[in-house]
């Protein structure tokens, strides 16, 4: 059953996908990471969501993450393209389609986590 992108159901399904994806689970061993995502123009207006990793557990939820290591901001079109795998994050950053604030070194040190996060999301059935 498909879930709507950026909905509570999507966040819950993504958390489950992360918990059951071997590559992601291997990548997060020993990591503590918090990423905030802000999407400026979703159909319902601006949407914030986050991914937090602590003690070997990853969680995706709607809302704001206090003390996020980095914040990634984009428009809906870019967020959807990255989620669908038709645009990679490096290209989006280099072309100015995403803006990143916070600790960029933490993002660079955790590229494997970010890559595996994308791989885990490929299994989701999402409506955009």
HELIX and SHEET records of a PDB file:
HELIX    1   1 UNK A    8  UNK A   20  1                                  13    
HELIX    2   2 UNK A   22  UNK A   27  1                                   6    
HELIX    3   3 UNK A   76  UNK A   84  1                                   9    
HELIX    4   4 UNK A   89  UNK A   94  1                                   6    
HELIX    5   5 UNK A  104  UNK A  109  1                                   6    
HELIX    6   6 UNK A  111  UNK A  121  1                                  11    
SHEET    1   A 2 UNK A   3  UNK A   4  0                                        
SHEET    2   A 2 UNK A 126  UNK A 127  1                                        
SHEET    1   B 5 UNK A  57  UNK A  62  0                                        
SHEET    2   B 5 UNK A  45  UNK A  54 -1                                        
SHEET    3   B 5 UNK A  33  UNK A  42 -1                                        
SHEET    4   B 5 UNK A  70  UNK A  74  1                                        
SHEET    5   B 5 UNK A  98  UNK A 102 -1                                        
END                                                                             
